[in-house]
Amino acid sequence: MTQNSAFRPLRSLVVLVLLWLGATTTRAALAHPGQAELVREVARDTGKSPGELNALLDGAQKQQSILDAISRPAEAKPWKDYRPIFMTPARVEAGVAFYQAHRALLDRVAGEYGVAPQYIVAIIGVETDYGRIVGHYKVLDALVTLAFYYPPRANFFREQLKALLELPSSKLGGPLDTLLGSYAGAQGWGQFMPSSIRDFAVDEDHDGRIDLHGSADDIIASVANYFHLHGWESGAPVAARAQPDAAARPITVKDARPLWPLEQLEAWGYAPLQPFAPGRLTSLQTLDGAQGPEYWFTFQNFYVITRYNRSPLYAMAVDQLAQAIAAGVAQADAKQ
Ligand SMILES: [Ca+2]
């Protein structure tokens, strides 16, 4: 046994004690990367206590399952595989039942905001299967994970986390660290992100708070108001099939913003299958359908739906589900 080795247990103990002291006295060692700066901004903008904000964020957990989920969105599928996820007989039927159950409210909100009721129902149907699947992640965990540990969209999710921390309690629906939602931090039947709750959610039943989980009035009116404030045109079409001729000029679009009068697209070789008012602004989507390529004229209201979710597949699914629901309701009415 050498002389030095006799001192090793003591040295290890000293190191352990020093490590323990470091872990318990420096709270920065527990913070998420970027937390201190965010807390400073929120405290400055709202006057909220940095201690309380840090306690909330310290309690939030980075979750690998959230990082896994955001890396495989359904919108990566082609239209022929995406459409059947949402256009099922069960989802249409449940949409008709939801419409009938909330009919008076839907009619009133549709009149108030100028948005067709079947589109409000279809959004809720696509987002959460009519409020059945609203997400089981802690919203705070989801937004902390994506704001601090998901570089591809860190800016967007940091804004959402900041918006969440800044929401007044009347817009929160419960204590902040108990809120549940999707892996992306969206809440309620309409899956509103925190900035959308801040900017578009409404207290339709006038009880002094916004409840996107429990108040059908607040939920339905918030979706309608979202569409209304993004420029929904009352009574206008969403999308219509286009028939290209053999010489049709290929068109790629950056987003679904309607850019051309429909006559311009006709001049480029795309014929509508039904007449439209002259000068209607239009864009064109080419989708990978079950029977080959599908060409669609899309209008302002289609663009508005893409403000809810950027994917044109999403907007197309909402449009087709809305029409199927409206047809189902009309059919049920005719039987009575
Ligand atoms: Ca309310």
Boltz pocket constraint, residues with backbone or C-beta under 6 A from the ligand:
constraints:
  - pocket:
      binder: B
      contacts: [[A, 202], [A, 203], [A, 204], [A, 205], [A, 206], [A, 207], [A, 208], [A, 209], [A, 210], [A, 211], [A, 215], [A, 218]]
      max_distance: 6.0
